[in-house]
């Protein structure tokens, strides 16, 4: 062919290589984005946000009444272990409230000074 | 003089043009992430909704008063619980047209034994093919004298479990 000398073909091959590598990288990025929704919702499902909020509000709720806290604490601790497979330990003294939560993945410890 | 030098450059130009348009399309559309309709996402939304509904119902109208949820459990008021729950869970204002159905049971501790009683449900026949999620809420029962037979008559904390599904 008249228009091509010996080096033109090498340039075309080099450009082809660069372009195919960049397409490959872009494809990896698009491919990864598919996982985003799944991993986020999985981590939202795994994280016991509502559990901790619930235990916290329950502890503060019974503390505001004048009842004996010991049986209620046992209720919460035992029912959480029985149905929610998480360890809860609540200690309640006159000036501080300690909530300890551990479900094997998430660990939470809180001391409320009153 | 006419040669064929331009042919290869034209082909390369076309290829580069297509590539640039494709890349620009990918970059622009990447702000919208399409994920396959995985059940995780639907489960997460339903679970969050259920937890929010129970948290709302367990919030007292005035500080120091029992919450609506506590009153429903304490007085075993299943009709009002059902209405209240479905009203909050469904966005449809017309009753009976909501797509979210539920079944709720209450777990309690009696000494070292754990047991449950059925609280209420949305009145649907369970086929076993529902795709359910489970949400829970601890309910403080100050006066247990009106509870159905089973739990001890003492101030206690029971665990309400609600299974939710879409019809």
Interface residues (C-beta under 8 A of the other chain):
Chain A: X1 X2 X3 X4 X8 X12 X15 X19 X23 X26 X29 X30 X33 X34 X35 X36 X37 X38 X41 X42 X44 X45 X50 X51 X53 X54 X55 X57 X58 X61 X62 X64 X65 X67 X68 X71 X72 X74 X75 X76 X78 X79 X80 X82 X83 X84
Chain B: X3 X4 X5 X6 X7 X8 X12 X15 X16 X19 X23 X26 X30 X33 X34 X35 X36 X38 X40 X41 X43 X44 X47 X48 X51 X55 X58 X64 X107 X108 X109 X114 X135 X136 X137 X138 X140 X142 X154 X155 X156 X157 X158 X159 X161
